[in-house]
């Protein structure tokens, strides 16, 4: 792929099979200065066609596509001469997959569910790495260039939310494909309904959960939350 000239945005192709998540990721990319989402693809085949049509610098790549595993797609793209870097988006936590991805141009991993702040941090760090050019003066400069890709720690959640509880809420939704209300999540996780609602709304904002009214009950219908994908 061609390298953007100074002042040109980094061109991103979003590859994500879930339409809701794909739209959210395109929106997220567009909110980060210096980046432009040039398209989205829902399958590996669509991604290949998009790359044939449009120059791309970076793939925001879901690893679980309906027609091919994301790393297999990355491998085939490398073999075909495509040189776009990859930020992998996945719910998988297998470090073997992480190691394999390094050799295929995967420069960052973003674990689902994630917030806009998490992706923004990864994109900003990638932009710093991508901008490095010329000859390094020594080992320190090489180390600094590589270090820009490494986050100092997990991105902060909204105030009052914790990663362990978010993981429990996420697991509860994933384990109940039919969906859960805030009351149901509260009972499953062992937190208050109000707290459960905050975590659920956070997942909705992150594009990882959907919500709809639950009818058939007396009084005001309670919202039903469903895991989107992952």
Kinemage of the C-alpha trace (Angstrom):
@kinemage 1
@onewidth
@group {chain A} dominant
@subgroup {mainchain}
@vectorlist {calphas} color= white
{ca unk a 1} P 0.000 0.000 0.000
{ca unk a 2} L 1.106 3.541 -0.607
{ca unk a 3} L 2.195 5.703 2.305
{ca unk a 4} L 0.125 8.811 3.062
{ca unk a 5} L 1.856 12.073 2.243
{ca unk a 6} L 2.292 14.618 5.040
{ca unk a 7} L -1.082 16.012 6.026
{ca unk a 8} L -2.983 13.094 4.490
{ca unk a 9} L -5.234 11.066 6.770
{ca unk a 10} L -4.475 7.435 7.512
{ca unk a 11} L -7.004 5.411 5.515
{ca unk a 12} L -8.819 2.720 7.485
{ca unk a 13} L -10.935 -0.166 6.260
{ca unk a 14} L -13.272 -1.576 8.921
{ca unk a 15} L -13.711 -5.347 8.538
{ca unk a 16} L -16.462 -6.515 10.899
{ca unk a 17} L -19.315 -8.912 10.142
{ca unk a 18} L -21.792 -7.437 12.618
{ca unk a 19} L -23.490 -4.412 10.956
{ca unk a 20} L -24.126 -2.568 14.235
{ca unk a 21} L -20.528 -2.991 15.395
{ca unk a 22} L -19.189 -2.078 11.928
{ca unk a 23} L -21.158 1.173 11.923
{ca unk a 24} L -19.914 1.956 15.441
{ca unk a 25} L -16.301 1.316 14.465
{ca unk a 26} L -16.602 3.519 11.368
{ca unk a 27} L -18.038 6.257 13.594
{ca unk a 28} L -15.224 5.828 16.122
{ca unk a 29} L -12.523 6.042 13.429
{ca unk a 30} L -14.080 9.197 12.018
{ca unk a 31} L -13.896 10.876 15.418
{ca unk a 32} L -10.095 10.521 15.643
{ca unk a 33} L -8.190 13.362 13.917
{ca unk a 34} L -5.845 12.126 11.229
{ca unk a 35} L -7.898 9.029 10.370
{ca unk a 36} L -10.538 8.416 7.711
{ca unk a 37} L -12.706 5.315 7.402
{ca unk a 38} L -12.685 4.648 3.659
{ca unk a 39} L -15.146 1.782 3.845
{ca unk a 40} L -16.399 -1.277 5.674
{ca unk a 41} L -16.568 -4.956 4.810
{ca unk a 42} L -18.536 -7.723 6.514
{ca unk a 43} L -16.590 -10.707 5.124
{ca unk a 44} L -13.076 -11.537 4.049
{ca unk a 45} L -14.188 -11.590 0.416
{ca unk a 46} L -15.685 -8.112 0.723
{ca unk a 47} L -12.458 -6.893 2.318
{ca unk a 48} L -10.415 -8.143 -0.642
{ca unk a 49} L -12.724 -6.404 -3.113
{ca unk a 50} L -12.518 -3.173 -1.101
{ca unk a 51} L -8.721 -3.320 -1.062
{ca unk a 52} L -8.696 -3.758 -4.835
{ca unk a 53} L -10.773 -0.587 -5.205
{ca unk a 54} L -9.350 1.712 -2.547
{ca unk a 55} L -5.854 2.352 -1.137
{ca unk a 56} L -5.817 1.428 2.553
{ca unk a 57} L -3.168 1.983 5.222
{ca unk a 58} L -4.772 0.179 8.150
{ca unk a 59} L -7.298 -2.627 8.633
{ca unk a 60} L -9.488 -2.592 11.735
{ca unk a 61} L -10.008 -6.324 11.507
{ca unk a 62} L -12.435 -8.543 13.391
{ca unk a 63} L -10.837 -11.973 13.720
{ca unk a 64} L -14.115 -13.937 13.607
{ca unk a 65} L -15.524 -13.431 10.113
{ca unk a 66} L -18.173 -15.720 8.611
{ca unk a 67} L -16.024 -16.890 5.684
{ca unk a 68} L -12.465 -16.800 7.050
{ca unk a 69} L -10.525 -16.306 10.267
{ca unk a 70} L -9.034 -12.827 10.442
{ca unk a 71} L -5.452 -14.076 10.748
{ca unk a 72} L -5.927 -16.332 7.736
{ca unk a 73} L -7.193 -13.301 5.814
{ca unk a 74} L -4.178 -11.260 6.956
{ca unk a 75} L -1.846 -14.056 5.840
{ca unk a 76} L -3.417 -14.281 2.389
{ca unk a 77} L -3.316 -10.507 1.980
{ca unk a 78} L 0.396 -10.458 2.791
{ca unk a 79} L 1.003 -13.217 0.239
{ca unk a 80} L -0.944 -11.242 -2.372
{ca unk a 81} L 1.196 -8.143 -1.817
{ca unk a 82} L -1.083 -6.044 0.367
{ca unk a 83} L 0.918 -4.230 3.035
{ca unk a 84} L -1.725 -2.513 5.157
{ca unk a 85} L -1.108 -2.779 8.887
{ca unk a 86} L -3.708 -4.479 11.077
{ca unk a 87} L -5.361 -3.635 14.366
{ca unk a 88} L -7.142 -6.822 15.395
{ca unk a 89} L -10.528 -6.510 17.081
{ca unk a 90} L -11.482 -9.661 18.951
{ca unk a 91} L -13.007 -11.188 22.044
{ca unk a 92} L -10.412 -14.001 21.914
{ca unk a 93} L -7.782 -13.933 24.638
{ca unk a 94} L -5.584 -16.758 23.345
{ca unk a 95} L -1.984 -15.529 23.495
{ca unk a 96} L -1.036 -18.057 20.809
{ca unk a 97} L -3.260 -16.097 18.421
{ca unk a 98} L -1.592 -12.876 19.555
{ca unk a 99} L 1.877 -14.256 18.805
{ca unk a 100} L 0.808 -15.519 15.393
{ca unk a 101} L -0.621 -12.141 14.515
{ca unk a 102} L 2.664 -10.321 15.114
{ca unk a 103} L 4.237 -11.942 12.045
{ca unk a 104} L 1.241 -10.983 9.894
{ca unk a 105} L 1.305 -7.232 10.415
{ca unk a 106} L -0.962 -7.068 13.471
{ca unk a 107} L 0.368 -4.034 15.328
{ca unk a 108} L -2.333 -3.787 18.010
{ca unk a 109} L -5.073 -5.865 19.598
{ca unk a 110} L -8.310 -4.366 20.911
{ca unk a 111} L -10.381 -6.698 23.083
{ca unk a 112} L -14.166 -6.581 22.927
{ca unk a 113} L -16.050 -4.926 24.441
{ca unk a 114} L -14.150 -1.672 24.151
{ca unk a 115} L -14.913 2.022 24.398
{ca unk a 116} L -14.207 4.831 21.971
{ca unk a 117} L -11.431 5.986 24.326
{ca unk a 118} L -9.704 2.596 24.025
{ca unk a 119} L -9.734 2.625 20.222
{ca unk a 120} L -8.754 6.290 20.094
{ca unk a 121} L -5.692 5.517 22.240
{ca unk a 122} L -4.646 2.658 19.950
{ca unk a 123} L -5.129 4.758 16.810
{ca unk a 124} L -3.167 7.695 18.185
{ca unk a 125} L -0.311 5.377 19.124
{ca unk a 126} L -0.412 3.772 15.707
{ca unk a 127} L -0.297 7.221 14.055
{ca unk a 128} L 2.869 8.051 16.023
{ca unk a 129} L 4.450 4.755 14.964
{ca unk a 130} L 3.307 5.203 11.361
{ca unk a 131} L 4.825 8.691 11.189
{ca unk a 132} L 8.295 7.471 12.142
{ca unk a 133} L 10.565 7.732 9.117
{ca unk a 134} L 14.197 8.091 8.196
{ca unk a 135} L 17.182 6.400 9.761
{ca unk a 136} L 17.307 5.820 13.511
{ca unk a 137} L 20.262 7.371 15.320
{ca unk a 138} L 20.620 4.341 17.565
{ca unk a 139} L 18.952 1.625 19.609
{ca unk a 140} L 17.154 4.117 21.851
{ca unk a 141} L 15.332 5.664 18.911
{ca unk a 142} L 14.320 2.234 17.589
{ca unk a 143} L 13.026 1.305 21.061
{ca unk a 144} L 11.054 4.547 21.323
{ca unk a 145} L 9.404 3.960 17.930
{ca unk a 146} L 8.300 0.466 18.935
{ca unk a 147} L 7.224 1.619 22.401
{ca unk a 148} L 4.641 3.976 20.918
{ca unk a 149} L 2.518 0.931 20.078
{ca unk a 150} L 2.408 -0.244 23.680
{ca unk a 151} L -0.250 1.242 25.931
{ca unk a 152} L 0.942 2.037 29.477
{ca unk a 153} L -2.065 0.212 30.893
{ca unk a 154} L -5.738 -0.554 30.250
{ca unk a 155} L -7.811 2.384 29.073
{ca unk a 156} L -9.867 3.900 31.838
{ca unk a 157} L -13.525 2.981 32.026
{ca unk a 158} L -16.135 5.645 32.771
{ca unk a 159} L -16.043 6.779 36.379
{ca unk a 160} L -17.663 4.263 38.729
{ca unk a 161} L -17.255 1.248 36.433
{ca unk a 162} L -14.707 -1.504 37.028
{ca unk a 163} L -13.173 -3.973 34.581
{ca unk a 164} L -13.940 -7.097 36.697
{ca unk a 165} L -17.627 -6.185 37.005
{ca unk a 166} L -17.818 -5.285 33.312
{ca unk a 167} L -16.425 -8.734 32.514
{ca unk a 168} L -19.111 -10.371 34.679
{ca unk a 169} L -21.898 -8.350 33.044
{ca unk a 170} L -20.511 -9.182 29.615
{ca unk a 171} L -20.375 -12.886 30.460
{ca unk a 172} L -23.963 -12.821 31.739
{ca unk a 173} L -25.207 -11.353 28.467
{ca unk a 174} L -23.154 -13.741 26.356
{ca unk a 175} L -24.527 -16.702 28.331
{ca unk a 176} L -28.162 -15.630 27.785
{ca unk a 177} L -28.716 -15.384 24.053
{ca unk a 178} L -32.386 -14.579 24.654
{ca unk a 179} L -31.361 -11.383 26.434
{ca unk a 180} L -31.590 -10.055 29.973
{ca unk a 181} L -33.105 -7.058 31.677
{ca unk a 182} L -31.118 -4.936 34.106
{ca unk a 183} L -32.945 -6.808 36.886
{ca unk a 184} L -31.835 -10.139 35.430
{ca unk a 185} L -28.230 -9.004 35.087
{ca unk a 186} L -28.264 -7.640 38.628
{ca unk a 187} L -29.377 -11.024 39.938
{ca unk a 188} L -26.847 -12.927 37.819
{ca unk a 189} L -23.878 -10.742 38.771
{ca unk a 190} L -24.803 -9.790 42.329
{ca unk a 191} L -25.059 -6.023 41.900
{ca unk a 192} L -27.886 -3.514 42.155
{ca unk a 193} L -30.266 -2.958 39.262
{ca unk a 194} L -29.101 0.656 38.895
{ca unk a 195} L -25.473 -0.447 38.709
{ca unk a 196} L -26.345 -3.181 36.210
{ca unk a 197} L -28.126 -0.599 34.061
{ca unk a 198} L -24.983 1.574 33.971
{ca unk a 199} L -22.832 -1.307 32.747
{ca unk a 200} L -25.423 -2.349 30.191
{ca unk a 201} L -25.727 1.170 28.809
{ca unk a 202} L -21.928 1.308 28.586
{ca unk a 203} L -21.988 -1.864 26.464
{ca unk a 204} L -24.696 -0.359 24.256
{ca unk a 205} L -22.616 2.810 23.782
{ca unk a 206} L -19.614 0.627 22.877
{ca unk a 207} L -21.658 -1.164 20.212
{ca unk a 208} L -21.451 -4.518 22.008
{ca unk a 209} L -25.065 -4.789 23.175
{ca unk a 210} L -28.483 -3.844 21.857
{ca unk a 211} L -31.614 -2.969 23.770
{ca unk a 212} L -35.350 -3.162 23.129
{ca unk a 213} L -38.508 -2.820 25.259
{ca unk a 214} L -39.802 -6.029 26.873
{ca unk a 215} L -43.576 -6.013 26.428
{ca unk a 216} L -46.182 -8.308 27.918
{ca unk a 217} L -45.824 -7.081 31.490
{ca unk a 218} L -48.075 -4.860 33.558
{ca unk a 219} L -46.844 -1.292 33.777
{ca unk a 220} L -43.942 0.316 31.993
{ca unk a 221} L -41.968 -2.230 29.898
{ca unk a 222} L -38.428 -2.938 31.073
{ca unk a 223} L -35.583 -2.790 28.579
{ca unk a 224} L -34.174 -6.095 27.353
{ca unk a 225} L -30.455 -6.189 26.558
{ca unk a 226} L -28.815 -8.644 24.156
{ca unk a 227} L -25.167 -9.280 23.383
{ca unk a 228} L -24.448 -8.137 19.845
{ca unk a 229} L -21.485 -10.336 18.972
{ca unk a 230} L -18.120 -11.629 20.069
